[in-house]
């Protein structure tokens, strides 16, 4: 039985504790975790004992085998409430998951994809122009990494420009309110979620009256087959969950990757200079940044049958947690895994889930945003330095551990 509590937010005050996970991984690729009370602001209760997967092969296997390791109960260590199971991308399995995923994919028309490519470059240019105008003294998370994915997910969902500042604020509060280190409360969390749901419903009504070429119009107008065999619209609960997942997951993970990527380039100036002098490495640099960042810390699954994994017997109904940053530093898979190498090949990271039906729907978009951002940073800046202590945030059952503030000085050139 594992003695350390991996859900303890104190472990993540300086980011992901790679040294701890390296030691655990060397002892065993899978360990049993004791019961624990999740230490977030939204009371959830006590967990059962659960399994912790640490190695790349085990994380990849569990992620791909949805029939044995079901996502129906959601990605948190504690199972989601029954009424939410089967009604969102992160809490469903085929065929429901396939149906929901197909709806989102239908919203990405060729014209939208072309428009998104233009928007990513346009917003990146605008953001970096502002950095230069401010003399390079910025909070990199808030002034750069946060802005790009938020604007792009707003484009995808068809959120009008005039509404974005308020919606971004609610999303930020929703994410940060479950971290016990800040002064936000459970009421702040609930209010932010309520505001997001209310906005999602109002936006849906507007899209039904005047649909445009965006994902929220597609979802608001969608007709799907329900469990009783009758065709109808998505339920209000399904639309609420779609809005929350798209707005949060579509922004938070990319923000985490961009923040961690900038930190890595600052801490490895030889790699920063290498990217500037060898711009053709941007594709491999993008994958290395994403491996290094591993913007999702952990997702959980539930065993649907008795199964042997990593030399232990997992029983039906037991929760299994997959720790992606640990898998992405597995020295049985990655040569010198603690070396940040923008030319790393091959790079079979599992930052987007490692394949299978639950492979991250936004993986291509996230890679494109990271690609464009660092391509432009390498072109427009000769260097950067961290000018103050980073502040990390660990919300939502340690599903993510990321920089919340990163004082930075960027040097144009």
C-alpha positions, 0 to 999 in steps of 0.5 A: 500500500502506498504511504504517500497521499498523491491527492495532497495538493501540497505535493504540487505547490511547485509543479508536478513532483517528478522525483517522487514519481520516478522513485515510485515508478522504479519500485513498481509500475502499479501501486495501491493507494489508500483511502483519502479525503480529496482536499478541494473546496467542493466537498466530495467525500472519501475515496475508496482505495484505488490503483495508481498506474505509473509506467508508460506501457500500463498507462497506454494500455489502460487508456486504450482498453475502454472495454476493460477500463471504463470512462463512464464514471468520469475522470476524477478518482471519485466517480461522478454523480450518476445523472452525469454518467454517459452524457459527456465526452469524459464520462462515457464509452462507445456507443454513447461516446462515439455519438457525442464525439461525432457531434463535435466533429461535425462542427469542424467544417473545412471552412472553420478549420481554415478560419481557425488556422488564420485565427491562431496566427492572428491572436498569437501576433496580437498577443506578442505585439502587446508583450513588446509594447509593454517592454517585455515585462509580463506575467507569461501565464496571464498575458500570453499562455492564458489568452490564446487558447481562450480566444480560440475556444471562444471562436470554436464555440461562437461566443461573441467578442463582447461576452468573452471577458465575462465568460473567461472570468467565470472559467478562471474562477471555476478552475481555481476555486477548488485549489485550497491555496487561494481565497475562493470559496465553494460558493464562488465555484458554484456561482461560476458554474451556474453562470456558465450554464446560464450563458450556455443555455442563452447562447444555445437559444440564440444559435437556434434562432440564428445559427452560424458556422460554429460548434455551439450552433451544431450542438444546439441544433443537433438531433440524436437518437435517445435511449428510448429510440426516439430522435430529439435534441441534446438534453439541457444537462448534456449541453451544460456538460458540453459547454463546461468541458469544451470551455475548460478542457479546450483552454486549460490544457493548452495554457498549461502546455504553453506555460510549461514550454516557455519555462522549459525554453528559459531553463534550457537556453541552448534549446531556445537558441537551437529553435531560433537557429533551426526553425525546421525543428518546430514540429518536434519541438511542439511534441517535446514541449507537450511531453515535457508539460504533460498538461493533464496530470491524471485521469481515472477509469473503472474496471469492468471485469477482473483483470491482471495488469502489471502483475497485480489483480484488479477487481471489477469495480475498482478505480484505476488512475493513469498518471501521464507525467510519470508515463512521459518520464518513463526511462524504459521508453524515453532515452534520458527522459529528463533531458529537454530535447526539441529534436527528440525522435521518436517521441511516443508521449501519452500527453493526449491519452495514448490513443484509442477511442478516448484520445483527446479530441482537441489534440490537433488543435492544441498542437497547432496552438503550441506550434504557432506560439513557439514558432512566433516566439522564436522568430520575434524574441532573442531570449527570456528570463523568469523574474519572480517565483512561479505560482502553481494551481492544482484544482479538480482532484489533481487532474491538472497541476499548472503554473497560475502566474509566471513573472517573465521578461521577454527580450525582443530581437 
